[in-house]
Amino acid sequence: MPSTSYLLAVLAIAFTITLALRALPFAALRALRGSAMVQRLSVWMPVGILAILAVTALHGTMATDPHGTGYALIAVAVTIGAHLAFGRRTILSVGIGTTLYVVLLNTL
C-alpha cells in the first residue's frame, strides 16, 4: 500500500497537469482574440457541434427504433423553431425538443 504522502504527491501532480492543460487554451485564445479566424470559429463551432450531435442522435434513433423516426424529425423541427423564436437560446430549445420527443415517444 503506498504511503499517504506518495498519494498526495500523485494527486497534486495530476491536479497541476489537469489545471495547466485546461488553462492553456484560454491563455492562447487571449493572444488570438482579435483574429478573424477565431471570431468566425466562435460563430460556427456551436452550430457545427449541435449539428453533429443531432445527426448522431437521429442516426441512432433511426437505426434502433424506426417507429420513433417521425417523432424525432418532429422534435428536430420544433427545436429549430424554438431556437429561432426564443432568441437562439440553445439550452431552452434543446430542452423543449427533447421534452417533446420523450412525450411523443411515450404517449403515442
C-alpha positions in Angstrom: 0.0 0.0 0.0 1.5 3.4 -1.0 2.1 5.9 1.7 -0.2 8.9 2.3 2.5 11.3 1.2 3.0 9.4 -2.0 -0.7 9.5 -2.8 -0.9 13.2 -2.0 2.1 13.9 -4.3 0.5 12.0 -7.2 -2.8 13.9 -6.7 -1.0 17.2 -6.6 0.8 16.4 -9.8 -2.3 15.2 -11.5 -4.2 18.3 -10.4 -1.4 20.6 -11.6 -1.2 19.0 -15.0 -5.0 19.0 -15.4 -5.3 22.6 -14.5 -2.5 23.6 -16.8 -4.0 21.7 -19.7 -7.4 23.3 -19.2 -6.0 26.8 -18.8 -3.7 26.6 -21.8 -6.4 27.1 -24.5 -7.7 30.2 -22.7 -4.2 31.6 -22.5 -3.7 31.0 -26.2 -7.1 32.5 -27.0 -6.2 35.7 -25.3 -3.4 36.3 -27.8 -5.6 35.3 -30.7 -8.8 37.2 -29.6 -8.6 39.7 -32.4 -8.0 37.1 -35.1 -10.7 36.9 -37.9 -10.5 33.1 -37.8 -11.2 32.9 -34.1 -14.2 35.2 -34.5 -15.5 33.0 -37.3 -15.0 29.9 -35.3 -16.8 31.4 -32.3 -19.9 31.8 -34.6 -19.8 28.4 -36.4 -18.4 25.9 -33.9 -21.5 25.8 -31.7 -23.7 25.3 -34.7 -21.4 22.6 -36.0 -21.2 20.8 -32.7 -25.0 20.8 -32.4 -25.4 19.6 -36.0 -23.0 16.7 -35.3 -24.9 15.8 -32.1 -28.2 16.0 -33.9 -27.1 13.8 -36.8 -25.6 11.2 -34.4 -28.8 11.1 -32.3 -31.0 10.9 -35.3 -28.9 8.1 -36.8 -29.1 6.2 -33.5 -32.8 6.7 -33.3 -33.5 5.6 -36.9 -31.2 2.6 -36.6 -32.7 1.2 -33.4 -36.3 2.4 -33.4 -37.9 3.1 -36.8 -41.2 3.8 -35.0 -39.6 6.9 -33.4 -38.1 8.3 -36.5 -41.1 10.5 -37.3 -41.3 11.7 -33.7 -37.6 12.5 -33.8 -38.0 14.6 -37.0 -40.9 16.5 -35.5 -38.9 17.2 -32.4 -36.0 18.4 -34.5 -38.3 20.8 -36.4 -39.7 22.1 -33.1 -36.2 22.5 -31.7 -35.2 24.6 -34.7 -38.4 26.7 -34.4 -37.9 27.2 -30.7 -34.3 28.1 -31.2 -35.2 30.8 -33.7 -38.3 32.0 -31.9 -36.7 32.4 -28.4 -33.6 34.4 -29.3 -31.3 31.5 -30.1 -31.2 30.1 -26.5 -29.6 26.7 -27.1 -30.4 25.1 -23.7 -34.0 26.2 -23.9 -34.6 25.0 -27.5 -32.8 21.6 -26.9 -34.8 21.2 -23.7 -38.1 21.8 -25.5 -37.2 19.5 -28.4 -36.0 16.7 -26.1 -39.1 17.0 -23.9 -41.4 16.9 -26.9 -39.6 13.8 -28.3 -39.9 12.0 -25.0 -43.6 12.9 -24.7 -44.4 11.8 -28.2 -42.5 8.6 -27.9 -44.1 7.6 -24.6 -47.7 8.7 -25.4 -48.3 7.8 -29.0 
